[in-house]
Amino acid sequence: MKTLSVTEARRNLTALLKEATEGKDIGILCGNQVVALRPVTVYSEDAALREYDVTREELAKFAARTDKEIADNKKRGKLRRYSGDLEKDLTG
């Protein structure tokens, strides 16, 4: 396993991430522990459940409430399409 300090890892992060995705073992020293750098598979639904510590039912209610809010704002003409130019979109 290739083991680096946080400073070394920060300097070479892009290369280290590439190596890790290619299956190489990379470790970063954090105090007296080594933290492994490895790719993981994340599913969007699972990520939301873990990130916000909610149940599936709570997440479904939030999604329904958000969909309704978006639909209401669309009806009122309060939604604008993002052009890719934030300055332009914010100033009108």
Z-matrix of the N, CA and C atoms (Angstrom, degrees):
N
C 1 1.454
C 2 1.523 1 108.75
N 3 1.320 2 114.46 1 131.45
C 4 1.458 3 120.74 2 175.32
C 5 1.526 4 106.96 3 -79.96
N 6 1.343 5 117.80 4 123.53
C 7 1.462 6 121.92 5 -176.85
C 8 1.521 7 109.77 6 -120.73
N 9 1.334 8 115.88 7 130.65
C 10 1.456 9 121.26 8 -176.77
C 11 1.528 10 111.03 9 -131.34
N 12 1.320 11 115.81 10 159.52
C 13 1.460 12 120.51 11 172.02
C 14 1.528 13 108.12 12 -76.28
N 15 1.309 14 116.95 13 166.75
C 16 1.463 15 120.84 14 177.79
C 17 1.528 16 110.01 15 -60.85
N 18 1.317 17 117.10 16 -41.81
C 19 1.470 18 121.37 17 179.55
C 20 1.520 19 111.32 18 -60.79
N 21 1.338 20 117.03 19 -45.72
C 22 1.465 21 120.54 20 178.21
C 23 1.528 22 110.91 21 -63.66
N 24 1.317 23 115.61 22 -42.52
C 25 1.466 24 120.11 23 -179.34
C 26 1.524 25 110.71 24 -63.66
N 27 1.322 26 117.15 25 -41.58
C 28 1.462 27 121.31 26 -179.73
C 29 1.528 28 110.53 27 -60.55
N 30 1.331 29 116.34 28 -41.51
C 31 1.470 30 120.74 29 -179.05
C 32 1.524 31 112.00 30 -65.56
N 33 1.324 32 117.38 31 -30.81
C 34 1.468 33 122.00 32 -173.25
C 35 1.525 34 112.69 33 -119.47
N 36 1.312 35 117.38 34 26.64
C 37 1.462 36 120.34 35 -170.63
C 38 1.528 37 113.37 36 -57.87
N 39 1.316 38 118.26 37 -45.04
C 40 1.468 39 120.19 38 -178.59
C 41 1.527 40 111.13 39 -59.69
N 42 1.317 41 116.37 40 -46.62
C 43 1.470 42 120.25 41 -179.96
C 44 1.526 43 110.67 42 -65.36
N 45 1.325 44 117.30 43 -39.73
C 46 1.466 45 120.76 44 179.69
C 47 1.526 46 111.29 45 -65.24
N 48 1.325 47 117.07 46 -41.19
C 49 1.462 48 120.54 47 177.78
C 50 1.525 49 110.49 48 -61.76
N 51 1.319 50 115.97 49 -42.12
C 52 1.471 51 119.89 50 178.24
C 53 1.530 52 110.33 51 -62.02
N 54 1.330 53 116.63 52 -44.93
C 55 1.461 54 120.28 53 179.24
C 56 1.529 55 110.75 54 -61.32
N 57 1.329 56 116.77 55 -42.51
C 58 1.467 57 120.76 56 -179.17
C 59 1.527 58 110.82 57 -63.86
N 60 1.331 59 117.36 58 -40.22
C 61 1.467 60 119.71 59 179.13
C 62 1.521 61 111.50 60 -68.87
N 63 1.329 62 116.66 61 -20.65
C 64 1.466 63 120.96 62 176.88
C 65 1.525 64 111.95 63 -87.28
N 66 1.340 65 117.08 64 1.88
C 67 1.452 66 120.95 65 175.15
C 68 1.519 67 115.90 66 99.28
N 69 1.323 68 117.97 67 2.24
C 70 1.467 69 120.05 68 179.00
C 71 1.527 70 109.90 69 -77.62
N 72 1.333 71 116.53 70 142.80
C 73 1.464 72 121.65 71 177.76
C 74 1.522 73 109.30 72 -80.47
N 75 1.328 74 115.15 73 120.91
C 76 1.466 75 121.71 74 179.31
C 77 1.525 76 107.07 75 -123.88
N 78 1.328 77 116.40 76 131.97
C 79 1.455 78 121.30 77 176.74
C 80 1.511 79 110.42 78 -124.78
N 81 1.319 80 116.64 79 142.28
C 82 1.463 81 122.01 80 177.51
C 83 1.518 82 107.34 81 -119.44
N 84 1.345 83 115.65 82 127.21
C 85 1.461 84 120.58 83 -179.80
C 86 1.520 85 109.86 84 -73.96
N 87 1.320 86 115.41 85 127.33
C 88 1.464 87 121.66 86 178.07
C 89 1.523 88 105.89 87 -130.31
N 90 1.324 89 116.07 88 97.80
C 91 1.461 90 119.63 89 -173.18
C 92 1.515 91 108.22 90 67.20
N 93 1.336 92 116.16 91 -123.35
C 94 1.463 93 119.63 92 179.53
C 95 1.533 94 112.43 93 -103.28
N 96 1.333 95 116.46 94 16.31
C 97 1.462 96 120.60 95 179.61
C 98 1.521 97 110.80 96 -119.50
N 99 1.316 98 115.76 97 153.41
C 100 1.460 99 121.79 98 173.99
C 101 1.526 100 107.22 99 -104.48
N 102 1.328 101 115.68 100 127.04
C 103 1.463 102 121.51 101 178.75
C 104 1.524 103 107.37 102 -105.24
N 105 1.332 104 116.42 103 125.26
C 106 1.465 105 121.03 104 -177.08
C 107 1.518 106 110.77 105 -80.28
N 108 1.326 107 114.68 106 141.67
C 109 1.455 108 122.13 107 176.08
C 110 1.524 109 106.71 108 -105.42
N 111 1.346 110 115.65 109 109.04
C 112 1.471 111 120.39 110 -177.12
C 113 1.519 112 109.96 111 -142.07
N 114 1.324 113 116.79 112 146.71
C 115 1.468 114 118.84 113 175.19
C 116 1.528 115 110.66 114 -71.80
N 117 1.307 116 116.13 115 147.45
C 118 1.461 117 121.92 116 176.54
C 119 1.522 118 108.81 117 -133.44
N 120 1.312 119 116.18 118 156.51
C 121 1.448 120 121.31 119 175.18
C 122 1.521 121 108.05 120 -94.52
N 123 1.322 122 116.51 121 127.42
C 124 1.458 123 121.57 122 -179.36
C 125 1.522 124 108.17 123 -121.16
N 126 1.298 125 116.00 124 130.31
C 127 1.456 126 121.82 125 175.06
C 128 1.515 127 107.56 126 -101.09
N 129 1.312 128 117.71 127 134.86
C 130 1.466 129 120.80 128 -172.51
C 131 1.522 130 112.36 129 -56.50
N 132 1.316 131 118.04 130 -41.03
C 133 1.458 132 120.04 131 -179.70
C 134 1.526 133 110.65 132 -64.98
N 135 1.325 134 116.55 133 -45.57
C 136 1.463 135 120.10 134 178.42
C 137 1.521 136 110.84 135 -61.09
N 138 1.329 137 117.03 136 -39.46
C 139 1.462 138 121.17 137 -179.07
C 140 1.523 139 110.00 138 -61.39
N 141 1.315 140 117.72 139 -44.65
C 142 1.465 141 120.77 140 -179.77
C 143 1.528 142 110.94 141 -65.05
N 144 1.320 143 116.65 142 -41.52
C 145 1.463 144 119.50 143 179.86
C 146 1.523 145 111.00 144 -61.63
N 147 1.323 146 116.40 145 -42.95
C 148 1.473 147 120.05 146 -179.34
C 149 1.518 148 112.02 147 -74.73
N 150 1.318 149 116.75 148 -43.34
C 151 1.468 150 120.81 149 -176.28
C 152 1.517 151 111.78 150 -61.82
N 153 1.332 152 116.80 151 -42.58
C 154 1.458 153 120.85 152 -174.83
C 155 1.522 154 113.25 153 -103.15
N 156 1.340 155 116.72 154 1.09
C 157 1.463 156 122.22 155 177.74
C 158 1.532 157 111.25 156 50.23
N 159 1.340 158 114.66 157 55.44
C 160 1.461 159 120.84 158 179.71
C 161 1.524 160 109.77 159 -122.60
N 162 1.320 161 115.21 160 163.89
C 163 1.462 162 120.58 161 176.02
C 164 1.530 163 108.64 162 -85.42
N 165 1.328 164 116.18 163 167.91
C 166 1.466 165 120.19 164 177.24
C 167 1.530 166 110.91 165 -61.30
N 168 1.319 167 116.40 166 -37.37
C 169 1.468 168 120.81 167 179.73
C 170 1.530 169 110.55 168 -65.33
N 171 1.330 170 116.86 169 -44.01
C 172 1.465 171 120.03 170 178.67
C 173 1.520 172 111.04 171 -62.89
N 174 1.333 173 116.49 172 -40.15
C 175 1.451 174 120.75 173 178.82
C 176 1.532 175 111.04 174 -65.16
N 177 1.322 176 116.87 175 -40.56
C 178 1.469 177 121.02 176 178.58
C 179 1.526 178 110.66 177 -63.95
N 180 1.345 179 117.61 178 -42.12
C 181 1.470 180 121.01 179 178.44
C 182 1.527 181 110.50 180 -63.90
N 183 1.329 182 116.53 181 -41.29
C 184 1.457 183 120.15 182 178.17
C 185 1.525 184 110.77 183 -61.81
N 186 1.331 185 116.89 184 -45.26
C 187 1.463 186 121.46 185 -179.73
C 188 1.526 187 110.84 186 -61.52
N 189 1.335 188 117.04 187 -43.27
C 190 1.469 189 120.91 188 179.26
C 191 1.524 190 110.54 189 -63.85
N 192 1.337 191 116.77 190 -43.57
C 193 1.460 192 121.69 191 179.55
C 194 1.531 193 110.75 192 -63.47
N 195 1.330 194 116.77 193 -40.71
C 196 1.459 195 121.39 194 179.71
C 197 1.527 196 110.91 195 -68.24
N 198 1.333 197 117.44 196 -42.49
C 199 1.465 198 121.25 197 177.21
C 200 1.529 199 110.81 198 -59.06
N 201 1.334 200 116.59 199 -41.79
C 202 1.464 201 120.98 200 179.26
C 203 1.521 202 110.64 201 -65.40
N 204 1.330 203 116.64 202 -43.08
C 205 1.464 204 120.88 203 179.56
C 206 1.534 205 110.67 204 -62.21
N 207 1.306 206 117.32 205 -41.66
C 208 1.474 207 121.38 206 178.79
C 209 1.526 208 110.17 207 -64.83
N 210 1.335 209 117.01 208 -44.44
C 211 1.468 210 120.96 209 179.22
C 212 1.533 211 110.65 210 -62.00
N 213 1.334 212 116.90 211 -42.41
C 214 1.468 213 120.73 212 179.15
C 215 1.529 214 110.95 213 -63.33
N 216 1.315 215 116.47 214 -44.30
C 217 1.468 216 119.95 215 179.49
C 218 1.523 217 111.37 216 -65.76
N 219 1.327 218 116.64 217 -34.55
C 220 1.458 219 120.38 218 177.71
C 221 1.528 220 110.29 219 -65.06
N 222 1.338 221 116.69 220 -43.65
C 223 1.468 222 121.14 221 178.46
C 224 1.522 223 111.30 222 -60.72
N 225 1.333 224 117.28 223 -38.20
C 226 1.463 225 122.41 224 -178.38
C 227 1.533 226 112.74 225 -80.12
N 228 1.331 227 116.52 226 -4.65
C 229 1.462 228 119.81 227 -179.54
C 230 1.518 229 113.52 228 76.35
N 231 1.323 230 116.69 229 21.94
C 232 1.466 231 120.64 230 -177.30
C 233 1.526 232 113.26 231 -90.82
N 234 1.318 233 117.82 232 -3.05
C 235 1.463 234 120.48 233 179.03
C 236 1.519 235 109.03 234 -99.15
N 237 1.335 236 114.78 235 138.45
C 238 1.459 237 120.39 236 175.58
C 239 1.515 238 108.16 237 -125.12
N 240 1.310 239 116.47 238 144.44
C 241 1.461 240 121.78 239 178.18
C 242 1.524 241 108.79 240 -75.76
N 243 1.314 242 116.93 241 134.47
C 244 1.464 243 122.64 242 178.33
C 245 1.519 244 108.92 243 -76.18
N 246 1.323 245 116.78 244 124.98
C 247 1.463 246 121.95 245 -175.24
C 248 1.528 247 112.88 246 -86.07
N 249 1.319 248 116.35 247 -14.46
C 250 1.461 249 119.75 248 -174.83
C 251 1.517 250 111.35 249 102.85
N 252 1.335 251 117.08 250 -7.23
C 253 1.467 252 122.77 251 179.10
C 254 1.522 253 107.75 252 -119.69
N 255 1.330 254 116.40 253 98.13
C 256 1.461 255 121.44 254 -175.29
C 257 1.519 256 112.13 255 -60.73
N 258 1.326 257 117.34 256 -43.88
C 259 1.476 258 120.23 257 179.56
C 260 1.517 259 110.82 258 -57.32
N 261 1.312 260 116.72 259 -47.39
C 262 1.469 261 121.74 260 -179.44
C 263 1.524 262 110.31 261 -62.23
N 264 1.329 263 117.21 262 -44.51
C 265 1.456 264 121.21 263 -177.39
C 266 1.524 265 111.85 264 -67.21
N 267 1.317 266 118.55 265 -34.34
C 268 1.465 267 121.61 266 -178.99
C 269 1.523 268 112.39 267 -77.63
N 270 1.310 269 117.40 268 -30.11
C 271 1.478 270 119.78 269 -177.69
C 272 1.521 271 112.23 270 -93.32
N 273 1.299 272 117.17 271 -7.23
C 274 1.454 273 119.84 272 174.65
C 275 1.457 274 111.75 273 103.79
